[in-house]
Amino acid sequence: MHKCRSNEASILIASLVPFFCQRMELLFVYLIISATISGALASDPDLLQDVCIADFASGTKVNGFACKDAANITAADFFFDGLAKAAVPNNPFGAVPTLAFVNQIPGLNTMGLSLARADFAPGGLVTPHTHPRATEIVFVLEGILDVSFITTSNVRVSKTIKKGEVFVFPRALVHFLKNNNHEPAAVLAAFNSQSPGAQLVVPALFGSTPAVPDDVLTIAFQTSNEEVQKIKSNFAP
């Protein structure tokens, strides 16, 4: 009798194996689809009409901007001439950006792309920063630049690029550009977001409001409170 029950249990288990295998396959497919959807939602959402011109005056709060009445669309909503000529890099860093984001071109709303130009004096630097919502690709208009980004494993990937060459900065990674030559330089940058965002590393830590506590910075940078105060004085809000 005991042997019979053992055989019956074996038969039952064997019959359930295909059932559980099928369920595991379905679970695996579900996880793949979920990961794909999550990846798609990680970028700017697709537009659901031909255009959605940003209505900056609207009181409606959405992820992006509300749409202007289609009857009021003009060519000016899609036009910007601000990148046509070089800006004067007369700040302490010797580099100045000119943005062509949705705030400058309302027609970019929901389009998922934008541009910028950066002009460098000799020795100019675009300081370490990140773009939390976009990957960036730069095209050198003139000059020679040393560019770098840093991975989450603290590996610095660097390259010297010259006129006509391109370089990619992966989304959200810290990166910077430096003109180590004696001639001006300029790049055109493209982003896969209408509003890439930009967080400058040093001002974020030493110039935020409210301020990052001094003891946090002294421990993080293994330096003195006096040195922290000195750096903060350069980035006072």
FIMAR-81669 format. One line per field, with one value per residue (C-alpha): residue in one letter; x, y, z; residue number from 0. Coordinates in Angstrom, 2 decimals. Example, Ala and Ser with C-alpha at 12.3 -4.5 7.8 and 13.67 -1.06 7.14 Angstrom:
BEGIN
res: [A|S]
px: [12.30|13.67]
py: [-4.50|-1.06]
pz: [7.80|7.14]
n: [0|1]
//
This chain:
BEGIN
res: [M|H|K|C|R|S|N|E|A|S|I|L|I|A|S|L|V|P|F|F|C|Q|R|M|E|L|L|F|V|Y|L|I|I|S|A|T|I|S|G|A|L|A|S|D|P|D|L|L|Q|D|V|C|I|A|D|F|A|S|G|T|K|V|N|G|F|A|C|K|D|A|A|N|I|T|A|A|D|F|F|F|D|G|L|A|K|A|A|V|P|N|N|P|F|G|A|V|P|T|L|A|F|V|N|Q|I|P|G|L|N|T|M|G|L|S|L|A|R|A|D|F|A|P|G|G|L|V|T|P|H|T|H|P|R|A|T|E|I|V|F|V|L|E|G|I|L|D|V|S|F|I|T|T|S|N|V|R|V|S|K|T|I|K|K|G|E|V|F|V|F|P|R|A|L|V|H|F|L|K|N|N|N|H|E|P|A|A|V|L|A|A|F|N|S|Q|S|P|G|A|Q|L|V|V|P|A|L|F|G|S|T|P|A|V|P|D|D|V|L|T|I|A|F|Q|T|S|N|E|E|V|Q|K|I|K|S|N|F|A|P]
px: [0.00|2.80|4.56|1.35|0.98|4.59|3.98|0.82|2.76|5.45|2.84|1.18|4.48|5.37|2.02|2.52|5.98|4.69|2.17|4.84|7.23|4.53|3.85|7.58|7.80|4.87|6.48|9.73|7.90|6.06|9.33|10.89|7.86|7.86|11.55|11.00|8.10|10.09|12.97|10.65|9.11|12.56|12.82|10.54|7.00|5.87|3.61|-0.04|-0.67|1.30|2.60|2.09|3.46|4.39|1.94|4.12|1.20|-0.99|-1.65|-1.99|0.83|1.91|5.12|6.35|4.08|0.42|-0.35|-1.11|-4.31|-3.52|-5.17|-2.41|0.59|3.15|6.54|8.14|7.19|9.72|12.48|15.54|18.61|20.54|23.09|24.13|26.98|29.48|28.78|31.46|32.88|33.54|32.86|35.50|35.36|36.03|33.12|29.49|26.52|23.70|20.60|18.04|15.67|11.88|12.05|13.71|11.79|8.21|7.69|10.10|7.46|6.87|9.42|12.12|15.14|17.06|20.33|22.92|26.11|29.15|31.88|35.31|38.04|41.60|41.80|38.01|36.19|32.62|32.81|31.84|28.08|25.34|22.21|19.73|17.22|19.35|22.31|24.43|26.39|28.73|30.02|33.13|32.51|36.03|39.14|40.33|38.85|39.73|36.52|35.79|32.99|33.19|31.38|29.66|32.75|34.82|36.53|37.29|36.78|38.60|39.39|40.86|38.45|38.87|36.80|34.31|34.52|31.84|31.79|28.97|28.31|26.01|22.89|23.30|27.07|29.39|31.31|33.31|34.95|38.24|39.96|43.65|44.76|45.60|42.73|38.96|36.79|33.09|30.79|27.21|25.47|22.33|20.17|17.41|15.14|13.35|14.62|17.80|18.43|21.92|23.34|26.78|28.60|30.54|27.79|25.31|27.47|28.83|26.12|22.79|19.94|19.66|23.38|24.84|26.07|29.76|30.41|29.03|31.43|34.45|33.98|33.12|36.14|38.42|39.28|38.98|35.96|37.96|38.58|34.89|33.94|36.46|34.99|31.42|32.24|32.87|29.41|27.22|23.58]
py: [0.00|2.42|1.71|2.46|5.81|6.63|5.82|7.96|10.91|10.55|10.52|13.63|15.52|14.53|15.79|19.16|19.81|21.06|23.27|24.98|25.24|26.98|29.40|30.15|30.86|33.27|34.96|35.36|36.90|39.26|40.41|41.04|43.08|45.03|45.85|46.98|49.24|50.69|51.46|53.18|55.32|56.39|58.89|61.74|60.47|60.24|62.97|62.08|64.77|66.44|69.21|70.51|74.05|74.89|77.30|79.00|81.10|78.11|77.42|73.70|71.65|68.62|66.69|69.25|72.08|72.33|72.77|76.12|76.35|74.88|77.89|80.12|78.12|80.12|79.42|81.39|78.54|76.33|78.86|80.04|81.85|81.95|79.32|81.13|83.10|82.59|83.85|85.72|83.49|86.31|84.41|83.03|79.59|80.83|78.92|79.87|77.79|78.96|76.79|75.76|73.91|73.98|77.31|78.85|76.84|76.16|73.75|71.30|70.48|66.68|66.23|64.68|66.57|69.81|71.52|73.74|75.50|76.02|78.55|78.35|80.90|79.49|77.48|77.56|74.84|73.51|72.32|68.78|68.34|65.87|65.85|63.72|63.38|62.97|61.50|64.18|64.08|66.95|68.03|70.21|73.37|74.72|74.19|71.25|70.05|67.50|65.78|63.22|61.39|59.28|55.97|54.79|52.62|55.84|55.12|58.27|57.91|60.71|61.82|64.79|65.84|68.36|70.16|67.83|65.07|63.90|62.47|61.01|61.62|58.88|59.97|61.20|60.56|63.32|64.89|67.99|69.72|71.69|73.83|73.29|75.15|78.75|79.23|79.54|76.44|75.70|72.67|71.97|69.57|67.50|65.88|63.27|65.37|68.68|69.58|67.62|69.42|70.26|69.88|71.39|69.22|71.84|74.51|71.79|70.82|74.22|76.63|74.95|76.53|75.53|74.81|71.33|71.08|71.82|68.59|66.58|68.28|68.11|64.36|63.74|65.68|64.85|68.51|71.23|73.33|76.44|75.07|74.25|77.79|79.21|77.20|78.03|81.74|81.36|79.88|81.90|81.87]
pz: [0.00|0.91|-2.39|-4.31|-2.60|-3.44|-7.09|-7.09|-5.62|-8.26|-11.02|-9.53|-9.32|-12.89|-14.12|-12.40|-13.86|-17.26|-15.46|-13.38|-16.34|-18.37|-15.53|-15.19|-18.93|-18.67|-15.67|-17.59|-20.58|-18.21|-16.65|-20.08|-21.20|-17.93|-18.31|-21.91|-20.94|-18.04|-20.39|-22.83|-20.11|-18.95|-21.84|-22.85|-23.58|-27.20|-28.53|-29.20|-31.84|-34.64|-32.39|-28.85|-28.72|-25.13|-23.55|-20.94|-19.73|-18.88|-15.23|-15.95|-14.45|-16.48|-17.15|-19.65|-20.76|-21.68|-25.39|-26.98|-29.04|-32.46|-34.13|-32.73|-34.02|-36.02|-37.59|-34.76|-32.39|-34.22|-34.89|-32.94|-34.22|-30.96|-32.01|-35.18|-33.66|-30.88|-27.39|-25.46|-22.67|-20.21|-16.98|-14.56|-16.23|-19.76|-21.27|-21.87|-23.08|-25.35|-24.93|-27.52|-25.19|-25.03|-23.18|-26.22|-28.88|-27.71|-30.63|-29.00|-26.38|-26.42|-29.25|-27.05|-28.36|-27.93|-28.79|-27.15|-28.13|-25.90|-26.66|-25.01|-24.52|-24.46|-21.25|-20.83|-18.92|-18.82|-15.24|-14.10|-14.38|-15.26|-17.42|-15.43|-18.27|-21.41|-23.23|-24.92|-28.18|-29.04|-32.45|-32.55|-34.57|-34.12|-32.04|-29.98|-26.69|-24.02|-22.91|-20.20|-18.45|-15.31|-14.91|-11.74|-11.19|-11.04|-14.36|-16.36|-20.10|-21.93|-25.47|-27.32|-30.07|-32.88|-35.51|-37.24|-34.60|-32.17|-28.66|-26.54|-22.84|-21.45|-19.62|-16.03|-15.85|-14.62|-17.52|-18.45|-21.42|-21.35|-23.96|-23.25|-26.36|-27.18|-29.63|-29.02|-29.42|-29.80|-29.83|-30.80|-28.40|-29.02|-26.32|-26.44|-24.22|-24.64|-21.16|-20.29|-17.03|-15.84|-12.35|-11.78|-9.26|-7.29|-7.01|-6.05|-3.07|-2.05|-3.16|-2.45|-0.49|2.32|2.45|2.75|6.37|6.79|8.69|5.77|3.36|5.67|6.05|2.39|1.11|4.06|4.53|7.17|8.03|7.08|3.60|3.18|4.18|1.73|-1.16|-0.14|-0.26|-4.00|-4.58|-2.24|-3.50]
n: [0|1|2|3|4|5|6|7|8|9|10|11|12|13|14|15|16|17|18|19|20|21|22|23|24|25|26|27|28|29|30|31|32|33|34|35|36|37|38|39|40|41|42|43|44|45|46|47|48|49|50|51|52|53|54|55|56|57|58|59|60|61|62|63|64|65|66|67|68|69|70|71|72|73|74|75|76|77|78|79|80|81|82|83|84|85|86|87|88|89|90|91|92|93|94|95|96|97|98|99|100|101|102|103|104|105|106|107|108|109|110|111|112|113|114|115|116|117|118|119|120|121|122|123|124|125|126|127|128|129|130|131|132|133|134|135|136|137|138|139|140|141|142|143|144|145|146|147|148|149|150|151|152|153|154|155|156|157|158|159|160|161|162|163|164|165|166|167|168|169|170|171|172|173|174|175|176|177|178|179|180|181|182|183|184|185|186|187|188|189|190|191|192|193|194|195|196|197|198|199|200|201|202|203|204|205|206|207|208|209|210|211|212|213|214|215|216|217|218|219|220|221|222|223|224|225|226|227|228|229|230|231|232|233|234|235|236]
//
